[in-house]
Amino acid sequence: MEYIKLTLDNLEKEHICCAISNNKDIQVASKKAWLKERIKDGLVFLKSTERGKCFIEYIPAENAWCPIEANDYMHINCFWVSGSFKGHGYANDLLNACIADAKEQGKCGLTVISSPKKMPFLSDPKYLAYKGFKVADKANPNFTLMYLSFDENAPVPKFKEQAKQPHIDKQGFVVYYTYGCPFTAKYVPLVQQTAKDKGIPFESVLIDSKEKAQNAPMAWTNYAVFYNGQYISNEILNEKKFLVLVESYYKQ
């Protein structure tokens, strides 16, 4: 398998694995615009040259878009190997490349957000544990911050306190999101229009800076759904799933 690293020079012509339409597609355009700025912050997007979901995306933890305290670590934003790419050692290739890069940059380890419960977009904790990752901290409802240390004297990373008990002082349905995941650019506006058409109280909050992400009221910032202040899910909702969710909560 051959891999390629996205750069400012090749970003426009390369596909981004999780969304492989052309650059005019809103999902691709939003993600590439987000990547363009993050590459300047040290983000690395390493992917298979083949079209499909086989990539790792990581960034110095100081610049990560999540509420963690992990100075001198490298944070894995997204690590996805699926479909026909599974079972060939490609995940090991990508992780090993990340480890080598982090060590070369003098980092003391890696961090990644996972969960003991299967949750969308989160890396498999069993695989991470097999590769030597340990649980550093936990955040409700089911998030874990895992880490792989290169230095036994390095401080253990942790979630910021406001992320451990996710809650907001807003009523109705509220969705927080970033363009770090390409699917949000498509589905958040669709759900917002559905809510408007149905008269459902709904607000979307775009997290558009590192500072906002690092002070967010939940562990996973790419997408978070709240209802009447209570955290619900990180699953990106389409119109149908949103209406099913609304019905389930209105029946309570």
Summary of the structure (lengths in Angstrom):
residues: 252
radius of gyration: 18.0
end to end distance: 50.7
largest distance: 55.7
contacts: 810
relative contact order: 0.14
helix: 31%
strand: 27%
